[in-house]
């Protein structure tokens, strides 16, 4: 059961909010998110600069018990 649509808030991407009714239930999200990076690079050091860049993607799984809602 989908409760809320996917959204973007304060540079954070949120998938759809869904309800899991059973302990071992599997949910197929089937969502994609596109990210872009804008860098000012020295044309003679492009590969080196990209290797040195610190790209990070943080994922969090958030949940709540139905009793807390």
Secondary structure, 3 states (H helix, E strand, C coil): CEEECCEEECCEEECCEECCCCCCCCCCCCCCCCCCCCCCCCCCCHHHHHHHCCCCCCCCCCCCCHHHC
